[in-house]
Every structure is written in C-alpha cells, then in structure tokens.
Amino acid sequence: MYSTRAELSTVSTSEPEVTSNTTSPHPEVDAALADLAEGEKTWADLSLTDRRTLLDKVHDLTVQHASDWVDAAVAIKGLDPKSPLVGEEWMSGPYPLATGTAALSASLAKLDAGTSPLDGATFGTAPGGRTTVKALPLNIFDKLLLSGFSADVWLQPGIDRATAQRDAGLAQRDPSRTQGVGVVLGAGNITSIAPLDTLYELIAHNRVVALKLNPVTDRLLPVLTRVLEPLISIGAVRLLTGGADVGTYLVHHDLVDHVHMTGSALTHDAIVFGTGEDGARRKAANEPLLGKAISSELGGVSPTIVLPGEWSRADIKFQAEHIATQRLHNGGYNCVAAQAVVVSPEWKQRDEFVAALKEALDKAPERTAYYPGSDARVAGAVASFPTAARLGENGGRVLVSDLEPGAYAPLLQTEYFAPVLGVIDVPHGGAEFAAHAADLVNADFVGTLGINIVAAPQTIHEMGAEFDSLLESLRYGTIAVNAWTGVGYLTATATWGAFPGHTLNDVQSGIGVVHNALLIDRPERTVVRGPFRPSPRSILNREMSISPKPPWFVTNRTAATTGRLLTGFAGAPSWTRLPAIFASALRG
C-alpha cells in the first residue's frame, strides 16, 4: 500500500459533517465559491486575446515577486538562505511558473490566429506505431541552456499527426464553453505545483478555480495572491487556506463541479470513498462517496534502472551523485523521487557503483527534515530493514542494499516520502537484465508516475531496437534516460502525470495529466533524454552536449545563483543574459 505520508489538512479522514442549522461552518468558502460562480461568466466572455493578456501579466508578476517567493520557500523548508540548495526553490518555484505561463500564452496565440498549438511542431514516431511530438528543445535558447537534453511526448496508440493537430487546444478550442468551478488541493512540497495545477484547470479544462493551499505552504499565500492577482481580480481564481475541515467542506460543496489533487493515494481514497470499513467497502464496490469527478497526481515508488556497461571512475562518481540527487532533491519529499535502484549483480562494476552511491548519499549537503512525518517514515524503513545503513551527519538518510530476493517487498510497495533509497539486484545481465528489470518495475512497484534509466551511450547503441522496446514496455507517465524525471516536470510543454488507464478504485499514481502547455489531447507519456556525462567529458566522448553538472544536482555549488539567473531569463529571454548563466553553471 502507499505510505501514510501526511497530506496535512487537505481533507478530513471522516465524512463531511452535516449541520442542522443554516449557519455555514465555513462562510469564507461559501463566499469564494459564490464569487467563482459569477467569475465563470466573466471568464466565458473573455476572448483568447484577453486570456493571453492575463497569462502574460501572471508571467511578469511571477518574475517580479520571485525573490519573495523563494524567501517564503526557504523559511518553509528551513534552508540556510546562503546555501546552494536555495537553487532548488528558484528552479522548482517561480521558474516553472514563468516558463509555463509563457508556453500557455504561446499556445493561445496560435489558437487565436486560427491555427493549432502544434502548428510548426516537430513530429516523429515511436515503437508501436505511436506518433511523438517534440517538447524540448523548441528554440535556440533551449538548445544552449539545456544542451543535450530533449523531451518527446508520445501520443496514445492510433493518434496520427493530423488528429493531434486538430485536437490540440483542449477546452480553449471553444473558450466560451466553460466547465464550472474546480477545486485544486495544493501540494505541500514543491511550491510551483499548486499554481501550475490552477492554471492547467483554468486553461486546459476551462474551469474557474478555488485553490486550497496545503498548510505546509501557507507562508506562500501573500506571494501567490500577488502573482495570481490578474486572475483573482476577474473572479477566475480564489485562494483558500485552512485545515482538514475546510478541505472536506470545499470538495463536497454543491457549487463545486470538479476536484484536482496532488498527494498520496491514501488521501485520494479518503476523499473519494471515505475511510474505515465503510470506505473500504465503497472502494471494493467502486461506489464513490464524492459525487463529482476527480483528477489527481499521486506519486508512488519511482525506480531507477541502471543498465550494465563499461564506466570510468568519473562516470561512476557522476552517476552516483545523479541518483543521490534523484532521491535527495527537496530533501526526498518529491512525488517522483527515486526510491529503488535496480542493478544487475552480474555487472562487474556493481559493487564499486553501490559504494559510490553510498558515499554520495552520505556526503550530500545536510538539510532540515521539514515535511511532517518524515522522521517517523525513516524510522519505519529502518524497522523494516534492520541492516540498512544510516547516512549523513545526523543519520537521517537510509540506504537499503544487499537484500535476499523477496525481502525488499516493502521498499517497492511503500512510498516513504523521505530520504530512503534501496538497491535491488535482478540476477541477469545484458538485454536479459533490461527485460527482467522492466517486468519487475511494471509488476511489483506501486505507482506509474516516473522512472529513470541510466545507461552508457555505448550500451544503448549496442541494444539498438531492444532499447526502444524497453522504453515502450515501461508503463510510466514520464521516462527519463540519463536524466531525472524532474526535468519532465520542469518542461512546460511536456506532459506530467501517471500512465493512463487507472481507475478511481485502483488509482496508483493518479488520473489525468497537468502542465502540457501545448494542450495536447490524449498523450500517453513523455520521454526525456539527457547526456550521460557532463561537459567537457561529454565532448571528449563524442556526446553532443556542452552541459556541465546540472544545476538541480544537490552537489552543485552555484545552484542558487544559476536558478536565480534562469528565472530572470524566463521572465525576459535575451542573448545578453546568457553569459552570466553560463559562467555560473560552469562553476557549479
């Protein structure tokens, strides 16, 4: 089952209270929803040009108030304001909202001109006869700032180029046809999730939005109020705070037509079916307590598959830091944080790699365990795996390795949402290892949000079509090859969400996608690729990349400066801004 990681005060774990008098327990919620019911009429009357203007204003305000945003996030997470780790808050806070608003505005501009958001897009093909759409790079700045990185959206089978172009735009193809009032239950970890989900509801689904912040992020209320003011002022968005009672009252309110949440499957099921024996009965019978549609992004247990190959010592060190970052970014409190590394015991460098991974986890910068319940979840992991190594200055990180087959089951079924990482040995080599690893992560891991693959270019070349078949076989919403799936989250024109096909009573990593600024209909997954080595070793090994150590690495020494500069660039892209970004990135 999923972990009981706290979705603090998102909703109550009991059914909504019914009062016998006419006094509302939450008049502020009633007022906000009444405003939105009126605001929906205003939103419906706005032209695409008007909507672009509002998005552009939000974009400018995001950059204008970015420092205040980051300061609030630093306070929430207990970071040293002078730490390079502050770069995470720039790059996962204001930066993706700035790039997301710009990309959505560009899509609306094409619709307004009578064309498709995919007009001029680069299409390709993927295994199974699938059509793909290039999401990164889209321009020369992408090619320079993210050299060697790419992202392609794979469409669901049977959708050809013409159909994709025709249907792109989603609800904005008929902007006057609005979809009522939506609720967004904001996440408590990554600070851009809540505003990005709000924009996606507003644009992709044409719903006005009541955004309820997770209490962990309540410090962001003043900043988000200023950033989203253009949408608030016309009644298209309302911001709410409060505890579980507020969340429960909100999602069951008669004026609400749809709910979107980010969190855990446990919280999802509490909202949809209720809790206790009655909730279990409803779930088994697929009889929802919530009488309205819900979409979700729910995390899970994210794997990283390491394909055997011939690696140099520098390769091993770099990839150990890479995977440590996949686990420790944001302290480990990411829905797509890597939790299990799948390796081959027949790989002759397996022990050297695991030793380097242990060292990288041990020496990564210390930080406060800010997310509620983290220490208890770490203790639970240690109780499940008594031989686990406690790492870091305070022993707050856990590495589980060298387990007997079958002993690692809790690691695959429990989303710890804490700095817990395991190493799973799959006793095969070569292409056979890849096939068995894919079977394991598809069948035994809970969740389908994201998966990482680390493989030397020579290994990928030698596998040939078998590598493409490996990608096709993985049932995950984002697949990252020699990159972290977090790059997919940061790419506004990529899609983010679970692999399609989940149901309310078997929700796994959720239902639906978010971001998707190209407004693509019926995406299946996003495949991200990155360089195996940083520059200059990439160039020396004939990889087409000049990217140094990525700024999202927890070991990057200039991440804070680079993140701030990238956010400024997202606000006003310019050639004159590039030298400072490159200089900072190279020092990282």
Buried (B, 14 or more C-beta within 10 A) or exposed (E): EBBBBBBBBBBBBBBBEEEEEEEEEBEEBBEBBBBBBEBBEBBEEBEBEBBBBBBBBBBBBBBEBBBBBBBBBBEBBEBEEEBBBBBBBBBBBBBBBBBBBBBBBBBBBBBBEEBBBBEEBEBEEBEEEBBBBBBBBBEEBBBBBBBBBBBBBBBBEEBEBEBBBEBBBBBBBEBEEBBBBBBBBBBBBBBBBBBBBBBBBBBBBBBBBBBBBBBBBBBBBBBBEBBBBBBBEBBBBBBBBBEBBBBBBBBBBEBBBBBBBBBBBBBBBBBBBBBEEEBEEBBEEEEBBBEBBBBBBBBBBBBBBBBBBEBEEEBBBBBBBBBBBBBBBBBBBBBBBBBBBBBBBBBEBBEBBBEBBBBBBBBBBEBEBBBBBBEEBBEBBBEBBEEBBEBBEEEBBBBBBEBEEEEBEBBBBBBBBBBBBBBBBBEBBBBEBBBBBBEBBBEBBBBBBBBBBBBBBEBBEBBEEEBBBBBBBBBBBBBBBBBBBBBBBBBBBBBBBBBBEBEBBEBBBBBBBBBBBBBBBBBBBBBBBBBBBBBEBBBEBEBEBBBBBBBBBBBBBBBBBBBBBBBBBBBEBEEEBBEBBBEBBBEB
